[in-house]
Amino acid sequence: MSAPVDSTLATVLHARRVDELLLQLAGDVLARVTRHDRSKLESPEKDTFDVYSPRLRDSTYGSEEYKGFLTEMQAALDHHYGHNRHHPEHFDNGVDGMTLVDLIEMLADWKAAGERHADGSMAKSLAIQRDRFGLSDQLLSILTNTAREAGWLPGETH
C-alpha cells in the first residue's frame, strides 16, 4: 500500500494557474471596454449614424421599418462589422467564428442597444437574434443564462 499523499500544494498551484488564465481572459474583456464601437466615431460610420441613430431609436427593434433603416445604412454597417469582431457579420461563418470574449461583448452590445429603444427588451432581442444569426439552442441558453445572471432580463436582478 502506498503512503498517503497531501494534495494541498498541487491544488494550490492548480488554482493559481486557473487564476492566471482567468485574469488573461478578463484582461481581454477589459481591453474591449476601451475600444468598443470606436469606429462609429469616424467616417464613414459617424455621418451615417448621425442621421440614423434618432430614426433607429424611435423604431421598434426588428420591425420592417427598422430593417429598412439598416438597408439604407448598409455601407456604413459593412464598414462597422468589418472593424468590430463583436458582430457575427464580422466573420464569414458568423457566430461560429467568434470567441467567448467576442460573445460577451456581443451580449453586452445587444443589451445596451435594446436600451436605446423605447420598447427595447433583452428577452425580445435574444429571440430575434436567435433567428437572425441561427443561434443553436445551447448557445441561446448560455446567452440567456448569462443575461439572467447579470440581471439584464425583466424582473431579475444580479
C-alpha positions in Angstrom: 0.0 0.0 0.0 1.3 3.4 -0.9 1.9 6.2 1.6 -0.9 8.9 1.8 -0.3 12.0 -0.3 -1.1 15.6 0.7 -2.6 17.2 -2.4 -2.6 20.7 -0.9 0.3 22.0 -2.9 -0.9 20.6 -6.2 -4.3 22.0 -5.6 -3.0 25.5 -4.7 -0.7 25.5 -7.8 -3.6 24.5 -10.0 -5.9 27.2 -8.5 -3.2 29.8 -9.0 -2.8 28.8 -12.7 -6.5 29.0 -13.2 -6.4 32.4 -11.6 -3.7 33.5 -14.2 -5.7 32.2 -17.1 -9.0 33.9 -15.9 -7.1 37.1 -15.5 -5.8 36.8 -19.0 -9.4 36.5 -20.3 -10.6 39.3 -18.0 -7.9 41.5 -19.5 -9.1 40.7 -22.9 -12.7 41.7 -21.9 -11.3 44.9 -20.2 -9.5 45.8 -23.4 -12.8 45.7 -25.3 -14.1 48.3 -22.8 -11.8 50.9 -24.2 -12.3 50.3 -27.9 -15.9 49.2 -28.2 -17.5 50.8 -31.3 -14.7 53.3 -31.7 -15.2 53.1 -35.5 -18.6 54.8 -35.1 -16.7 58.0 -34.3 -15.1 58.2 -37.7 -16.2 58.4 -41.3 -17.9 56.7 -43.0 -19.8 55.5 -39.9 -20.2 58.7 -38.0 -22.0 60.6 -40.8 -24.5 57.7 -41.2 -25.1 57.2 -37.5 -25.6 60.9 -37.0 -28.6 60.6 -39.4 -29.9 57.2 -38.5 -29.5 57.0 -34.7 -32.6 59.1 -33.9 -34.6 57.1 -36.5 -33.4 53.8 -35.1 -34.2 54.9 -31.5 -37.8 55.8 -32.5 -38.4 52.5 -34.3 -39.2 49.1 -32.9 -36.2 46.7 -33.0 -36.7 44.0 -35.6 -39.6 45.8 -37.3 -39.9 46.3 -41.0 -39.2 50.0 -40.5 -36.0 49.1 -38.5 -34.9 46.7 -41.2 -35.4 49.3 -43.8 -33.2 51.7 -42.0 -30.5 49.0 -41.8 -30.7 48.5 -45.6 -30.2 52.3 -46.1 -27.2 52.2 -43.8 -25.6 49.1 -45.4 -22.3 50.8 -46.5 -21.7 52.1 -43.0 -22.8 48.9 -41.4 -20.5 46.9 -43.6 -17.6 49.1 -42.5 -18.7 48.7 -38.9 -19.0 45.0 -39.0 -15.6 44.7 -40.7 -13.9 46.6 -37.9 -15.7 45.2 -34.9 -15.5 41.5 -34.1 -18.3 41.5 -31.6 -20.7 41.3 -34.5 -21.4 37.9 -36.1 -21.3 39.7 -39.5 -17.5 40.2 -38.9 -16.9 36.5 -39.6 -17.5 34.5 -42.8 -19.1 31.8 -40.6 -21.0 34.2 -38.3 -21.3 33.3 -34.6 -19.3 30.1 -35.2 -16.2 32.3 -35.9 -16.5 34.1 -32.6 -14.6 33.6 -29.3 -16.2 33.7 -25.8 -14.8 37.2 -25.4 -16.5 38.3 -28.6 -19.7 36.7 -27.4 -19.5 38.6 -24.0 -19.1 41.9 -25.8 -21.8 41.0 -28.3 -24.3 40.2 -25.5 -23.5 43.5 -23.7 -23.9 45.3 -27.0 -27.3 43.7 -27.5 -28.4 44.8 -24.0 -27.2 48.4 -24.5 -28.7 48.6 -28.0 -32.1 47.5 -26.6 -31.9 50.3 -24.1 -31.8 52.8 -26.9 -35.3 51.9 -28.0 -38.4 53.0 -26.0 -39.8 49.5 -26.3 -36.4 47.6 -26.1 -36.3 44.2 -24.4 -33.4 41.9 -23.8 -35.7 38.9 -23.9 -37.2 40.0 -27.3 -33.7 40.8 -28.6 -32.5 37.3 -27.7 -35.4 35.8 -29.6 -34.8 38.0 -32.7 -31.1 37.3 -32.6 -31.7 33.5 -32.4 -33.4 33.6 -35.7 -31.3 36.3 -37.3 -28.0 34.5 -36.6 -29.2 30.9 -36.4 -28.1 30.5 -32.8 -28.2 27.0 -31.5 -30.5 26.1 -28.6 -27.4 25.6 -26.5 -25.8 28.9 -27.3 -29.1 30.7 -26.8 -29.4 29.1 -23.4 -25.9 30.2 -22.4 -26.5 33.8 -23.5 -29.9 33.8 -21.7 -28.3 32.3 -18.6 -25.6 35.0 -18.7 -28.1 37.8 -19.2 -30.2 36.4 -16.3 -27.2 36.1 -14.0 -26.3 39.7 -14.9 -29.8 40.9 -14.1 -30.4 42.0 -17.6 -33.8 40.2 -18.0 -37.0 41.7 -16.7 -37.8 41.2 -13.1 -34.4 39.7 -12.4 -31.6 41.3 -10.5 -27.9 40.5 -10.1 
